[in-house]
Amino acid sequence: MSEPRLRPWRILSSEYRIETKFLRLRADRVELPSGDVVDEYFIRESRGFCIVFTLTPDENVLLVRQYKHGGGEIVVELPAGMIDEGETPERCAVRELAEETGFSGSAPQLVRTFLADPTNATTRFHLFVVRDALRTSEPRLDVTEEIRVELASLDEVRAMTLDGRIATGSHVAAILVALAYLGR
């Protein structure tokens, strides 16, 4: 028995309902392969973001602890941030690392690009590894950021990822893929 052929949906029309610095929300009217029409299928648009798995010369991993308003809690993550208009993912990785932590290191190595939430968002995130990072400046935080920088061993970061102390899905995926990339 042959598998059914998968087909993309056909966009009949689109209308932006929200366009702000923090959120761009589009309502699509789509026709499904079955011929059914969905009048309001909402899509969050984004330029994406970068996550930076950063190693110091003694192979500690740089972590950031900060409040995230969407989740309503303080979380532990890797340094990360949104790609600015006209910015490359690599440049974003360097900028966000410096802004959030004051650290810089080797040229960022792109490990992988992920789909963040393909059901209703265009967002992709890019995982970079930066090695030999040292603090070279003061952090330059955004008005919405209050960050505490922490260091953890590779084994501790793995444990935090597996036991839930690091709970943000994109960061869990990034850490596990980065550890595999590094042969750890």
N, C-alpha and C positions, 0 to 999 in steps of 0.2 A: 504494500500500500504506500503510495507516495505522500510525502509531507505537503501540507498546504503551503503555497507560496506567500511569504510575508511581504506586505506592501506598506509603504508609508501613508500617513493620512494626508488628505489634500486640504490645504488652507483656502477657505472661501473668502475670508476677510479677517482683518486684524484691526484692533483699536487699542491705543495705549490708555489705560485707566489711571496709572500713577507713573510719574516721571520725576524722581528726586535724586539727590546725590546718593542716597542710601538704597533706593529701590526703584526699579523700572518694571512695571507689571503690564503685560499685554493680554488682552482677551481675544482669542482666536475663535472664529466659527469654522469648524472643520467637518469634512466628510470622511467617515471611516470607510475602510475597504468594503464593508458590508452594505454601504450606501446610506447608513444612518447618519444623521447630522447632529453634532453637538454644538449648541449655540455659544456657550461661554466656557471654553477650555483655557484656563489661566496659565500663563508662562511667565516666570521671573527671568528677566534678561540680566546678564552680567558679563563683564570683561574677564571674569575669573579671578583667581587668586593664586598665590604661591605659598608653599610651606617649605621651610628651610631646616633640614636636619644638619645641625652645626656641631662639629667636633673641635675641641680644644687640642693643643699639642699633646696633652697627656690623655687624650681620648675620652674626655668627659663630654656629655651631651648638654647643650644649652637648652633650657626650658624656660617658659614664661608662665607666670601665675597671674591671672587677671579675671575681673568680673565680666561676664558676657550677659548682656541684658535680655537677649532672646531666650536663653535658657534660665535666666534669673539666678545664676549661681557663679561662684568663683571656680575657674577651671585651670587645669595645667595642660599646656600645649607646647608645641614647637613654635618658634617665631614664624609669623605668617601675616599676610595682608593682601588686600585687593590690588589688582593691577590698575594703574592709572591710565587715563586716555592717552594713547600714543606711546605707551611704555611697553617694552618687551618683558616677557616673564623673567628672563635672567636679570634684567635691570631692577625689576620689582623685588626679586629675592635679595639682591645686594642692598637696596634701599630699606626694605622692611627690617632686615637683620640689623642694620646700623641704627635705624630710627627706634626700634623697640628695645635694643639691648646695648648699643654702643660698640658692638663687636664687628670685626671684619676679618676675613681670612682669604683662603685661596679662591680662585675663580669658581663660581658655582657650577656644579656638574648636574645637568638635567638627568634625572633617573627615570621619570615616567610622568605622563599626563593622565589624569583620571577624569571621568564624568562624575560630577558631584551628586546630581539628582536628576537623571534624564527623564523622569516622568513628567516634571513640570518646571524645569529650569534649563537654561542654556549653559550654566556654569561648568567650567572645567577648572581643575586645579593642577598645578605643576609642582612636583617634588624635586627639590634640589638638595645636593649634599655640598657643604662647605667644610673644608678641613683647615686645621692649624689656625683656628680663630682666636683672636686676642681682643681684649677691650682696647679700643683705639680712640674713643670719643665718648661724650655723654649721650645717653639716649635723647631722642627728640620725639616725644610722645604727642599723639593727636589729642585733641581736647576730650575725646571719649575714652582715652586710655589711662589706666593706672596699673603699672606692670611691676612685678617683682621678678627679677632674673634669678634662676637657680641652675645649678649644675648637678648632673647625675651620671653615674657610670653606665656603660652600655647594658650591663646586666640589670641594673636598677630600672632603667628606662623600659627594657623588655618586661620586667615584672610589673611595672606600673601600667603598661599597656594591656597586659593580660589579666590583671586583677581589677581593673576598672578605675584606678586612680587617674589615669588618662582616659577620658570617656568620649571625647569628640570623635565621631566616626572617621572623618577625613584625616585626623591626626593619628588615629590608631592604624589606619591603612598605610599612611605615609611612613610611620615608624617601622612597621613590620616589613614593608618593601625596602626601606633604607637599610635595615639590618641585614636582609637577604643580599642586597646589592653589595654591602660591605663584607659579606661572608661571615656574618655573626649570627 
